[in-house]
Amino acid sequence: MQPAGPFRITGALGYCQVGKVWAAVDGQGRQLTVAVLEPAVAADRRWRDAFAAIANSLAQPAAGGQRYLYADFTANVPWVAYAVGSGPGAERIFQALGMKYQ
């Protein structure tokens, strides 16, 4: 499922057991990667909380401090978007959750 956000999805990049990563571009022309939980997974509050917690924890200086540009952790299908070239992409969220990203 493609998320609704302040960007336009341009293609799929990869997936894991609990979500997908999409390529996107925002209104300022910045290239993004967007991690999105699968709808069935998003129905589980524990996964939603873990997804948000990992995104926020990875933004801390001790974890490399890569802030996301956009996120909606309260959407029916939570998502988080990172600028391309500012460090690892959105797949980092799923890897930090212990998922095998492809």
N, CA and C atoms as an extended XYZ file, in Angstrom:
306
Properties=species:S:1:pos:R:3:atomname:S:1:resname:S:1:resid:I:1 pbc="F F F"
N         0.847       -1.186        0.000 N   MET     1
C         0.000        0.000        0.000 CA  MET     1
C         0.880        1.233        0.000 C   MET     1
N         0.589        2.166       -0.901 N   GLN     2
C         1.340        3.410       -0.970 CA  GLN     2
C         0.742        4.429       -0.007 C   GLN     2
N         1.604        5.102        0.771 N   PRO     3
C         1.097        6.066        1.741 CA  PRO     3
C         0.704        7.388        1.098 C   PRO     3
N        -0.170        8.122        1.772 N   ALA     4
C        -0.491        9.489        1.370 CA  ALA     4
C         0.386       10.400        2.213 C   ALA     4
N         1.090       11.297        1.573 N   GLY     5
C         1.970       12.216        2.297 CA  GLY     5
C         2.346       13.387        1.416 C   GLY     5
N         3.266       14.222        1.885 N   PRO     6
C         3.676       15.401        1.119 CA  PRO     6
C         4.722       15.051        0.062 C   PRO     6
N         4.460       13.992       -0.673 N   PHE     7
C         5.385       13.508       -1.688 CA  PHE     7
C         4.608       12.715       -2.719 C   PHE     7
N         5.292       12.411       -3.818 N   ARG     8
C         4.726       11.581       -4.884 CA  ARG     8
C         5.582       10.326       -4.988 C   ARG     8
N         4.966        9.168       -4.869 N   ILE     9
C         5.675        7.888       -4.987 CA  ILE     9
C         6.114        7.709       -6.441 C   ILE     9
N         7.384        7.305       -6.634 N   THR    10
C         7.899        7.104       -7.987 CA  THR    10
C         8.230        5.647       -8.287 C   THR    10
N         8.267        4.800       -7.250 N   GLY    11
C         8.535        3.390       -7.497 CA  GLY    11
C         8.829        2.633       -6.220 C   GLY    11
N         8.809        1.315       -6.330 N   ALA    12
C         9.119        0.441       -5.202 CA  ALA    12
C        10.626        0.208       -5.145 C   ALA    12
N        11.167        0.152       -3.926 N   LEU    13
C        12.596       -0.100       -3.747 CA  LEU    13
C        12.889       -1.451       -3.113 C   LEU    13
N        12.064       -1.885       -2.180 N   GLY    14
C        12.310       -3.147       -1.504 CA  GLY    14
C        11.215       -3.461       -0.510 C   GLY    14
N        11.373       -4.615        0.150 N   TYR    15
C        10.335       -5.054        1.077 CA  TYR    15
C        10.945       -5.965        2.133 C   TYR    15
N        10.165       -6.219        3.161 N   CYS    16
C        10.491       -7.199        4.184 CA  CYS    16
C         9.180       -7.793        4.675 C   CYS    16
N         9.238       -8.574        5.734 N   GLN    17
C         8.056       -9.269        6.227 CA  GLN    17
C         6.963       -8.316        6.706 C   GLN    17
N         7.332       -7.117        7.149 N   VAL    18
C         6.354       -6.219        7.774 CA  VAL    18
C         6.112       -4.920        7.022 C   VAL    18
N         6.814       -4.696        5.910 N   GLY    19
C         6.606       -3.431        5.212 CA  GLY    19
C         7.350       -3.325        3.902 C   GLY    19
N         7.217       -2.149        3.294 N   LYS    20
C         7.844       -1.857        2.004 CA  LYS    20
C         8.551       -0.511        2.073 C   LYS    20
N         9.503       -0.334        1.164 N   VAL    21
C        10.182        0.952        1.009 CA  VAL    21
C         9.944        1.429       -0.415 C   VAL    21
N         9.554        2.685       -0.517 N   TRP    22
C         9.229        3.313       -1.795 CA  TRP    22
C        10.182        4.461       -2.079 C   TRP    22
N        10.435        4.723       -3.350 N   ALA    23
C        11.128        5.936       -3.780 CA  ALA    23
C        10.050        6.999       -3.984 C   ALA    23
N        10.381        8.235       -3.646 N   ALA    24
C         9.411        9.321       -3.780 CA  ALA    24
C        10.147       10.629       -4.014 C   ALA    24
N         9.393       11.659       -4.354 N   VAL    25
C         9.916       13.012       -4.500 CA  VAL    25
C         8.933       13.953       -3.813 C   VAL    25
N         9.471       14.928       -3.074 N   ASP    26
C         8.570       15.856       -2.389 CA  ASP    26
C         8.320       17.099       -3.235 C   ASP    26
N         7.527       18.014       -2.733 N   GLY    27
C         7.161       19.228       -3.463 CA  GLY    27
C         8.322       20.155       -3.760 C   GLY    27
N         9.447       19.974       -3.052 N   GLN    28
C        10.647       20.785       -3.294 CA  GLN    28
C        11.625       20.078       -4.225 C   GLN    28
N        11.212       18.937       -4.753 N   GLY    29
C        12.045       18.188       -5.686 CA  GLY    29
C        13.072       17.284       -5.024 C   GLY    29
N        13.020       17.131       -3.712 N   ARG    30
C        13.969       16.255       -3.017 CA  ARG    30
C        13.584       14.798       -3.216 C   ARG    30
N        14.574       13.983       -3.486 N   GLN    31
C        14.384       12.537       -3.595 CA  GLN    31
C        14.289       11.960       -2.192 C   GLN    31
N        13.339       11.047       -1.986 N   LEU    32
C        13.095       10.460       -0.681 CA  LEU    32
C        13.028        8.946       -0.762 C   LEU    32
N        13.230        8.299        0.388 N   THR    33
C        12.847        6.905        0.556 CA  THR    33
C        11.822        6.884        1.687 C   THR    33
N        10.772        6.082        1.508 N   VAL    34
C         9.655        6.070        2.448 CA  VAL    34
C         9.398        4.636        2.901 C   VAL    34
N         9.505        4.400        4.213 N   ALA    35
C         9.191        3.095        4.802 CA  ALA    35
C         7.731        3.100        5.226 C   ALA    35
N         7.024        2.020        4.895 N   VAL    36
C         5.591        1.917        5.185 CA  VAL    36
C         5.309        0.537        5.766 C   VAL    36
N         4.592        0.504        6.888 N   LEU    37
C         4.163       -0.783        7.440 CA  LEU    37
C         3.059       -1.379        6.572 C   LEU    37
N         3.026       -2.701        6.474 N   GLU    38
C         1.941       -3.389        5.783 CA  GLU    38
C         0.652       -3.182        6.583 C   GLU    38
N        -0.500       -3.065        5.919 N   PRO    39
C        -1.762       -2.835        6.633 CA  PRO    39
C        -2.061       -3.853        7.737 C   PRO    39
N        -1.840       -5.138        7.474 N   ALA    40
C        -2.125       -6.151        8.500 CA  ALA    40
C        -1.210       -5.978        9.714 C   ALA    40
N         0.024       -5.609        9.476 N   VAL    41
C         0.982       -5.379       10.561 CA  VAL    41
C         0.609       -4.105       11.320 C   VAL    41
N         0.188       -3.087       10.587 N   ALA    42
C        -0.179       -1.811       11.197 CA  ALA    42
C        -1.380       -1.934       12.127 C   ALA    42
N        -2.147       -3.001       11.981 N   ALA    43
C        -3.303       -3.224       12.860 CA  ALA    43
C        -2.866       -3.623       14.274 C   ALA    43
N        -1.612       -4.012       14.412 N   ASP    44
C        -1.076       -4.424       15.713 CA  ASP    44
C        -0.375       -3.232       16.368 C   ASP    44
N        -0.922       -2.759       17.469 N   ARG    45
C        -0.381       -1.584       18.175 CA  ARG    45
C         1.090       -1.758       18.511 C   ARG    45
N         1.541       -2.968       18.829 N   ARG    46
C         2.952       -3.191       19.177 CA  ARG    46
C         3.872       -2.875       18.006 C   ARG    46
N         3.468       -3.275       16.794 N   TRP    47
C         4.291       -2.971       15.618 CA  TRP    47
C         4.296       -1.470       15.342 C   TRP    47
N         3.134       -0.838       15.477 N   ARG    48
C         3.050        0.614       15.246 CA  ARG    48
C         3.980        1.356       16.212 C   ARG    48
N         3.918        0.964       17.483 N   ASP    49
C         4.747        1.611       18.494 CA  ASP    49
C         6.235        1.357       18.246 C   ASP    49
N         6.575        0.129       17.875 N   ALA    50
C         7.973       -0.205       17.598 CA  ALA    50
C         8.495        0.573       16.398 C   ALA    50
N         7.680        0.693       15.354 N   PHE    51
C         8.052        1.434       14.136 CA  PHE    51
C         8.372        2.892       14.492 C   PHE    51
N         7.488        3.543       15.228 N   ALA    52
C         7.700        4.940       15.635 CA  ALA    52
C         8.897        5.068       16.568 C   ALA    52
N         9.028        4.151       17.511 N   ALA    53
C        10.133        4.215       18.464 CA  ALA    53
C        11.483        4.075       17.773 C   ALA    53
N        11.574        3.160       16.808 N   ILE    54
C        12.834        2.983       16.074 CA  ILE    54
C        13.167        4.235       15.277 C   ILE    54
N        12.192        4.807       14.584 N   ALA    55
C        12.444        6.034       13.810 CA  ALA    55
C        12.949        7.153       14.720 C   ALA    55
N        12.327        7.305       15.878 N   ASN    56
C        12.740        8.354       16.805 CA  ASN    56
C        14.089        8.045       17.444 C   ASN    56
N        14.346        6.785       17.745 N   SER    57
C        15.624        6.422       18.339 CA  SER    57
C        16.778        6.590       17.348 C   SER    57
N        16.557        6.256       16.074 N   LEU    58
C        17.607        6.416       15.067 CA  LEU    58
C        17.929        7.889       14.798 C   LEU    58
N        17.035        8.778       15.172 N   ALA    59
C        17.265       10.212       14.978 CA  ALA    59
C        18.150       10.805       16.075 C   ALA    59
N        18.413       10.045       17.128 N   GLN    60
C        19.238       10.541       18.230 CA  GLN    60
C        20.711       10.570       17.824 C   GLN    60
N        21.476       11.546       18.314 N   PRO    61
C        22.896       11.662       17.963 CA  PRO    61
C        23.698       10.376       18.185 C   PRO    61
N        23.431        9.641       19.238 N   ALA    62
C        24.181        8.410       19.531 CA  ALA    62
C        23.947        7.332       18.475 C   ALA    62
N        22.841        7.415       17.744 N   ALA    63
C        22.524        6.418       16.713 CA  ALA    63
C        22.851        6.922       15.311 C   ALA    63
N        23.570        8.000       15.215 N   GLY    64
C        23.911        8.561       13.914 CA  GLY    64
C        23.134        9.812       13.607 C   GLY    64
N        22.070       10.051       14.330 N   GLY    65
C        21.330       11.306       14.247 CA  GLY    65
C        20.646       11.623       12.937 C   GLY    65
N        20.291       10.609       12.153 N   GLN    66
C        19.618       10.902       10.892 CA  GLN    66
C        18.138       11.137       11.142 C   GLN    66
N        17.720       12.390       11.020 N   ARG    67
C        16.305       12.742       11.210 CA  ARG    67
C        15.527       12.435        9.950 C   ARG    67
N        14.301       12.030       10.141 N   TYR    68
C        13.415       11.865        9.002 CA  TYR    68
C        12.852       13.234        8.623 C   TYR    68
N        12.468       13.392        7.362 N   LEU    69
C        11.892       14.658        6.895 CA  LEU    69
C        10.402       14.730        7.172 C   LEU    69
N         9.734       13.605        6.988 N   TYR    70
C         8.289       13.535        7.162 CA  TYR    70
C         7.946       12.202        7.815 C   TYR    70
N         6.859       12.177        8.545 N   ALA    71
C         6.369       10.922        9.116 CA  ALA    71
C         4.919       11.101        9.528 C   ALA    71
N         4.197        9.994        9.507 N   ASP    72
C         2.860        9.965       10.079 CA  ASP    72
C         2.705        8.606       10.752 C   ASP    72
N         2.965        8.607       12.066 N   PHE    73
C         2.887        7.378       12.837 CA  PHE    73
C         1.463        7.077       13.283 C   PHE    73
N         0.539        8.015       13.070 N   THR    74
C        -0.854        7.809       13.471 CA  THR    74
C        -1.765        7.456       12.294 C   THR    74
N        -1.220        7.442       11.087 N   ALA    75
C        -2.002        7.077        9.901 CA  ALA    75
C        -2.463        5.623       10.016 C   ALA    75
N        -3.483        5.259        9.266 N   ASN    76
C        -3.921        3.856        9.236 CA  ASN    76
C        -2.753        2.939        8.903 C   ASN    76
N        -1.902        3.387        8.004 N   VAL    77
C        -0.683        2.678        7.642 CA  VAL    77
C         0.475        3.634        7.906 C   VAL    77
N         1.170        3.498        9.054 N   PRO    78
C         2.245        4.427        9.408 CA  PRO    78
C         3.388        4.416        8.389 C   PRO    78
N         4.017        5.576        8.224 N   TRP    79
C         5.126        5.711        7.289 CA  TRP    79
C         6.116        6.742        7.821 C   TRP    79
N         7.329        6.692        7.281 N   VAL    80
C         8.389        7.650        7.613 CA  VAL    80
C         9.243        7.850        6.369 C   VAL    80
N         9.634        9.106        6.097 N   ALA    81
C        10.377        9.436        4.873 CA  ALA    81
C        11.710       10.108        5.198 C   ALA    81
N        12.748        9.687        4.478 N   TYR    82
C        14.099       10.224        4.615 CA  TYR    82
C        14.568       10.795        3.291 C   TYR    82
N        15.392       11.842        3.363 N   ALA    83
C        15.999       12.408        2.158 CA  ALA    83
C        17.077       11.456        1.650 C   ALA    83
N        17.139       11.267        0.358 N   VAL    84
C        18.194       10.465       -0.258 CA  VAL    84
C        19.495       11.255       -0.142 C   VAL    84
N        20.564       10.571        0.193 N   GLY    85
C        21.865       11.219        0.281 CA  GLY    85
C        22.185       11.759        1.669 C   GLY    85
N        21.242       11.650        2.612 N   SER    86
C        21.501       12.153        3.962 CA  SER    86
C        21.910       11.023        4.905 C   SER    86
N        22.238        9.878        4.345 N   GLY    87
C        22.597        8.711        5.148 CA  GLY    87
C        21.802        7.522        4.666 C   GLY    87
N        21.758        6.467        5.486 N   PRO    88
C        20.985        5.295        5.087 CA  PRO    88
C        19.532        5.672        4.817 C   PRO    88
N        18.900        4.931        3.943 N   GLY    89
C        17.520        5.236        3.595 CA  GLY    89
C        16.521        4.645        4.575 C   GLY    89
N        15.270        4.696        4.186 N   ALA    90
C        14.172        4.244        5.039 CA  ALA    90
C        14.254        2.763        5.370 C   ALA    90
N        14.985        1.989        4.578 N   GLU    91
C        15.127        0.562        4.882 CA  GLU    91
C        15.790        0.345        6.243 C   GLU    91
N        16.505        1.347        6.709 N   ARG    92
C        17.165        1.271        8.014 CA  ARG    92
C        16.150        0.974        9.134 C   ARG    92
N        14.935        1.476        9.002 N   ILE    93
C        13.895        1.235       10.007 CA  ILE    93
C        13.634       -0.263       10.127 C   ILE    93
N        13.415       -0.923        8.995 N   PHE    94
C        13.103       -2.347        9.018 CA  PHE    94
C        14.302       -3.180        9.475 C   PHE    94
N        15.504       -2.788        9.066 N   GLN    95
C        16.698       -3.503        9.506 CA  GLN    95
C        16.863       -3.385       11.020 C   GLN    95
N        16.601       -2.201       11.565 N   ALA    96
C        16.701       -1.999       13.013 CA  ALA    96
C        15.639       -2.790       13.773 C   ALA    96
N        14.537       -3.102       13.102 N   LEU    97
C        13.492       -3.943       13.704 CA  LEU    97
C        13.811       -5.432       13.591 C   LEU    97
N        14.971       -5.741       12.992 N   GLY    98
C        15.390       -7.138       12.872 CA  GLY    98
C        14.827       -7.860       11.666 C   GLY    98
N        14.297       -7.129       10.716 N   MET    99
C        13.692       -7.733        9.532 CA  MET    99
C        14.738       -7.926        8.429 C   MET    99
N        14.521       -8.931        7.593 N   LYS   100
C        15.400       -9.186        6.449 CA  LYS   100
C        14.864       -8.358        5.271 C   LYS   100
N        15.517       -7.244        4.983 N   TYR   101
C        15.097       -6.345        3.918 CA  TYR   101
C        15.712       -6.782        2.598 C   TYR   101
N        14.888       -6.808        1.529 N   GLN   102
C        15.378       -7.178        0.182 CA  GLN   102
C        14.976       -6.118       -0.812 C   GLN   102
